[in-house]
Amino acid sequence: MKEHQEPESKTTRTTSRSRPAGAEQSTQDYYLENGFLVFTAAYHLKRGICCGSGCRHCPFEPKNIAGTKTTALKRKTA
């Protein structure tokens, strides 16, 4: 008899109760802080564009402008 295996999800989501050290450089998508989901820079980079919501770890420049695709890293090295 073959064992049942759950399909792998495209995005792994991990949580923690407090902000992990180095959350900006983490590979997790979000963490919980005071009952709110806080998305990491890794998640925003996977998403690919700025949503314009004023996210704490937004890696795009200029910040908080929906549709922005230039990352702060690209801007610094350009």
C-alpha positions as CSV (number, residue, x, y, z in Angstrom):
1,M,0.0,0.0,0.0
2,K,1.3,3.4,-1.0
3,E,1.6,6.1,1.7
4,H,-0.3,9.3,1.2
5,Q,1.9,12.4,0.7
6,E,0.8,15.9,1.0
7,P,1.7,18.1,-2.0
8,E,4.4,20.6,-1.4
9,S,3.2,24.2,-1.3
10,K,4.9,26.7,-3.6
11,T,5.7,29.1,-0.7
12,T,6.8,27.9,2.7
13,R,5.3,30.0,5.5
14,T,6.9,30.0,8.9
15,T,5.9,31.9,11.9
16,S,7.3,32.8,15.3
17,R,5.9,34.7,18.2
18,S,8.5,37.4,18.3
19,R,10.6,39.2,15.6
20,P,13.5,36.9,14.8
21,A,17.0,38.4,14.7
22,G,17.9,39.3,11.1
23,A,14.3,39.1,9.8
24,E,15.2,41.4,6.9
25,Q,17.6,38.7,5.7
26,S,15.6,35.7,6.6
27,T,14.1,33.3,4.1
28,Q,10.8,33.1,5.9
29,D,7.9,35.0,4.5
30,Y,6.5,36.5,7.7
31,Y,6.5,36.5,11.5
32,L,3.9,37.4,14.1
33,E,4.4,40.6,16.1
34,N,1.7,41.7,18.6
35,G,-0.9,39.7,16.7
36,F,0.0,41.2,13.3
37,L,1.6,39.5,10.3
38,V,4.8,41.3,9.4
39,F,6.1,40.4,5.9
40,T,9.9,40.0,5.5
41,A,12.0,41.5,2.7
42,A,12.4,37.9,1.4
43,Y,8.6,37.7,0.9
44,H,8.5,41.1,-0.9
45,L,11.3,40.1,-3.2
46,K,9.4,36.9,-4.1
47,R,6.3,39.1,-4.8
48,G,8.3,41.2,-7.2
49,I,6.7,44.6,-6.8
50,C,5.8,47.1,-4.1
51,C,2.2,47.0,-2.9
52,G,2.3,50.6,-1.7
53,S,1.1,49.7,1.9
54,G,4.1,51.1,3.8
55,C,5.5,47.6,4.8
56,R,8.3,47.7,7.4
57,H,10.7,45.5,5.4
58,C,9.9,46.9,1.9
59,P,13.1,46.4,-0.3
60,F,11.9,48.6,-3.1
61,E,12.8,52.2,-3.9
62,P,11.1,54.6,-3.8
63,K,9.2,53.1,-0.9
64,N,5.4,53.0,-0.6
65,I,4.7,53.5,-4.3
66,A,2.6,50.7,-5.7
67,G,4.1,49.0,-8.7
68,T,7.7,49.9,-7.9
69,K,10.1,47.1,-9.0
70,T,13.5,48.6,-8.3
71,T,15.1,47.2,-5.2
72,A,17.1,49.3,-2.8
73,L,20.1,47.0,-3.5
74,K,19.9,47.7,-7.2
75,R,19.7,51.4,-6.7
76,K,22.7,51.5,-4.4
77,T,24.9,49.5,-6.9
78,A,23.7,51.4,-10.0
